[in-house]
Amino acid sequence: MPLAATSTGRPFNAFAEIDARYAELLADLRLKGDTEGESTLLKLIGLEKADAELKAFDDQVRTVIDNL
């Protein structure tokens, strides 16, 4: 769990939204045994989660800078 999730909860919410968005497609790929498609989708999910975490961190940095 990213550090930002414990302080703001925002990445966790974003992570849940990302997981929900791809859950049906991921289940379909697994059901069909499409391991290559599953692997590609999991990489995309990871990238989207990293982007959400980076945005949350950026928000925290901006808040700190604004409060200086």
C-alpha positions as CSV (number, residue, x, y, z in Angstrom):
1,M,0.0,0.0,0.0
2,P,1.4,3.4,-0.9
3,L,2.3,5.8,1.8
4,A,-0.1,8.3,0.4
5,A,-3.0,6.0,1.0
6,T,-2.5,6.1,4.7
7,S,-2.4,9.9,4.8
8,T,-5.1,10.8,2.3
9,G,-6.8,7.7,1.2
10,R,-6.8,9.0,-2.4
11,P,-4.6,6.4,-4.1
12,F,-6.5,3.6,-2.4
13,N,-9.7,4.9,-3.9
14,A,-8.1,5.3,-7.2
15,F,-6.7,1.8,-7.0
16,A,-10.1,0.4,-6.2
17,E,-11.6,2.2,-9.2
18,I,-8.8,1.0,-11.5
19,D,-9.3,-2.6,-10.3
20,A,-13.1,-2.3,-10.8
21,R,-12.7,-0.9,-14.3
22,Y,-10.7,-3.9,-15.5
23,A,-12.2,-6.7,-13.3
24,E,-14.5,-8.1,-15.9
25,L,-12.0,-8.0,-18.7
26,L,-9.4,-9.6,-16.5
27,A,-11.8,-12.4,-15.5
28,D,-12.6,-13.0,-19.2
29,L,-9.0,-13.2,-20.1
30,R,-8.3,-15.7,-17.3
31,L,-11.4,-17.8,-18.2
32,K,-10.2,-18.0,-21.8
33,G,-6.6,-18.9,-20.7
34,D,-5.2,-15.8,-22.5
35,T,-2.1,-15.5,-20.4
36,E,-0.5,-13.0,-22.8
37,G,-3.5,-10.7,-22.7
38,E,-3.7,-11.1,-18.9
39,S,-0.1,-10.2,-18.5
40,T,-0.5,-7.1,-20.7
41,L,-3.6,-6.0,-18.9
42,L,-1.9,-6.4,-15.5
43,K,1.0,-4.2,-16.7
44,L,-1.5,-1.6,-17.8
45,I,-3.2,-1.8,-14.4
46,G,0.1,-1.4,-12.7
47,L,1.0,1.7,-14.8
48,E,-2.4,3.3,-14.0
49,K,-1.9,2.6,-10.3
50,A,1.6,4.1,-10.4
51,D,0.2,7.2,-12.2
52,A,-2.5,7.6,-9.5
53,E,0.1,7.2,-6.8
54,L,2.4,9.8,-8.5
55,K,-0.5,12.3,-8.8
56,A,-1.3,11.8,-5.1
57,F,2.3,12.4,-4.1
58,D,2.4,15.5,-6.4
59,D,-0.7,16.8,-4.6
60,Q,1.0,16.3,-1.2
61,V,4.1,18.1,-2.3
62,R,2.1,21.0,-3.7
63,T,0.2,21.2,-0.4
64,V,3.5,21.3,1.6
65,I,5.0,24.0,-0.7
66,D,1.8,26.1,-0.5
67,N,2.0,26.0,3.3
68,L,5.6,27.2,3.5
